Amino acid sequence: MIKAMLLLWLSQWLTLPGPAITSTVGGGGTWTLTNYQTGSAINSPASVATSGFSTPLSPGSIIVAFVFSSDGNTGAMNAPSDSAGNTYADSGAGVVLLGGGGRLQVYLTKNTHSTSSNVVTETTSGLFFPTIIAREFTGSTAGTLVDTFGVCGGGPCADTGSGPDNMSIGSFTTTHDGDLLIGFFAAIHGTLSPGTTYTGDEVVSANHNLTQYVVQPTHGVTVQTGTDAYGFGQGYCAIGVALNH
């Protein structure tokens, strides 16, 4: 019994390989999630890294890296690096804060490599309990990666009570048909699940994190939502990014 409980606790924090998934999302554009991996660490490590991607990188793809620190701290976010040699930049949303000192930032790169077992690493600079979630998507033909973005945090934001879609990034307006809308939610408590119409591809229960995506067939105003089973007006932060098709 004790051994089983210990293994369960460790599984929430150690860097574990995700299952191999190839998922095509339709709509106004065709986007394929070709790779995804996650890494988490306890205390304040020098760095945190994903496991190696399960399939080789596709030149021309976009890699999205969500970096989150769940405990109160004054450490700095840094742009990730990867074993393929790609250069990452902030999505435009900057650092979003969660009550108690947690912080979230989203980075992107236009991949130019076909490297196998790519590993994405965040140098933490004093962050406590960091998590990095990396996703590779194919389907963009645009020269500019980001159409627009939205944020909710700094207060932090608060759930609108119980029930579905009780977390929201708020409205933002896209300008291209077929954008891929991706989002990351981080809450203080509770089990998170994707918003209506969204596909959730990762729920990190230990850190109360959620990543999700959907294709927006026609450009215009969108409100990205998520669901927190905890409810009761608890705090969360979130970043939503629209990738150009």
Buried (B, 14 or more C-beta within 10 A) or exposed (E): EEEEEEEEEEEEBEBBEBEEEEEEBEBBBEBBBBBBBBBBBBEBBEBBBBBBBBBBBBEEBBBBBBBBBBBEBEBEBBBBBBBBEBEBEBBBBEBBBBBEBBBBBBBBBBBBBEBEBBBBBBBBBEBBBBBBBBBBBBBBEBEEBBBBBBBBBEEBBBBBEEEBBBBBBBEBEBEBBBBBBBBBBBBBBBEBBBBEBBEBBBBBEBBBBBBBBBBBEEBEEBEBBBBBBBBEEBBBBBBBBBBBB
